Each structure stands twice: as structure tokens, then as C-alpha cells.
Amino acid sequence: MNHELPWAPKPRGTEAEFYPTPMWLAEAMARLVLVHAPLAPTVLDAGCGDGRLARCVRGLRTTVVDIDADHQESWPNEWTKRIGDFLALPADRVFDVVISNPPFTKWLEFAEHCLSFRDTGGTVLLLAFANILGGQERARWWAKHPPSEVVIVPKRPQFLTRTHNGGIRDTVLVRWTAGDVSQRLSWLGAACACTCGALGEAQPKEHQP
């Protein structure tokens, strides 16, 4: 289904808030989300940029949305493509997997809208700078939308564009899976794997060689 999004396209050649996910982290996100997804899932990559998250997940049917028309030339023909403001896209279709590296300045709005596209039993996985977890206003938002898991990324990624350096950032992955209310805290990578029954009560697991 095609949607006409109520927005003015970003002029070609101008910069959007686009800092690509490093490939090693995109691949790690795909592995994490697929643990909680059915075989051959339907996938939505919101604010997809060059589409590297969707490429790593390799869903049966993939929909990508981005505000920057420049990126669509690199997307595979078989993807369903939406050029426009993701926040203006009606949530009239749901997906097994919703994955995104949202713009930080609109992270909470992106996250809430992503949750509205999650199918029954589906999973939303979002990348965020770690300070998204702090602040009193955000605390109220988290209380309303408690995640299934917050995954700390020990290796601090660097976010680069062709013209800008977004810096090296403390980063987390936030997962919501329908029916999973465990609110776990974990660390990315087997060498520092950790789980807990509730956020703030982490107990390290013994490393399995």
C-alpha cells in the first residue's frame, strides 16, 4: 500500500540527521532481533538511511522509510519504499520486526511510533545514545513504555558521515518484544554477557567458552 506522506521532501544534496550505524553494530543488532523473530519475518526499517539494518536482517518482506530521497538509489528493488517523514506514516500495517537507528533529537517520538507498527508477538529494536535513559521527563516516558531489555554496547561506536563526525558515543540497544516484560539489562558480546530479572539488579553470568 502506498502512502502520500504530508511533508516537503528534503532537497537533494542537503544534509539530514544521518549518522550511519557502523556495520559491526548493524550486524549485531540483526542477530539480536532475529532471536526474537519468526523465520522469514516481515521487517520495517524506520529512518533507514542507506538501508544497512534492513540488509542485515534479511526479512521475507522489507519496508523502508526515510526522509532523504538521496538514499533510495542504494535500496534493493524488492523492498517496499517510502520517502517521507516516518512520524507522519499511518500505522495501518504491522511487522514482525521493527528496527531503527532513530535521530536522537526525535528519539522518543520515533520509538513510540515504532511500537505502533509492532505485530502481535513482534519485536522493536532501536539504537540509542546511553543518555536517552536519563532525565526526569524521559523517566516518565520509560515508565509508560518499559522495554523488555536494554543492551549496553561495551565497544563505543563512532558515527561518521561523508562530511561530519558524530563522535564516539556510549550506546545502548533497546528492545521491546510483545509479551516479554522481564526488563532485562544485558551487555553485548559473549565475553561480557549479563542478564538480570529486572533493570538495576544485574547478575553476571559465567562466561561459556
GIRAFEN-V373513 format. One line per field, one symbol per residue. ss: DSSP state (~ for helix, > for strand, _ for the rest). phi: phi as a letter, one per 30 degrees, with the letter a starting at -180 (. if undefined). burial: # if it has 16 or more other C-alpha atoms within 10 Angstrom, else .. Layout:
ss: ???
phi: ???
burial: ???
This chain:
ss: ______________________~~~~~~~~~~~~_______>>>>>_____~~~~~~___>>>>>>__~~~~~~_____>>>>__~~~______>>>>>>>__~~~~~~~~~~~~__>>>>>>>>>>>>~~~~__~~~~~~~~~____>>>>>>>>>>>>____>>>>>>>>>>>>>______>>>>__~~~_>>>_____>>>_____
phi: .dbcddacedeeicdcdbbededddeddddddddeccddhddbbccidhdiddddddhddbbcbbadcdddddcddddddcbcldedcdddcbbbdbbbacddddbdddddddeddcddeidbcbbdadddddcjdddedddddbdddaccdcddddccbcdbbcdicbdbbccbcceiccdhdcbcdjddbdabadaejbdbdcddcd
burial: ....#....#.......####...######.###.##...###############.###..#########.#..#.....#######.#....##########...##.##.#######..#######.#...............########...####........##########....######....####..#..........
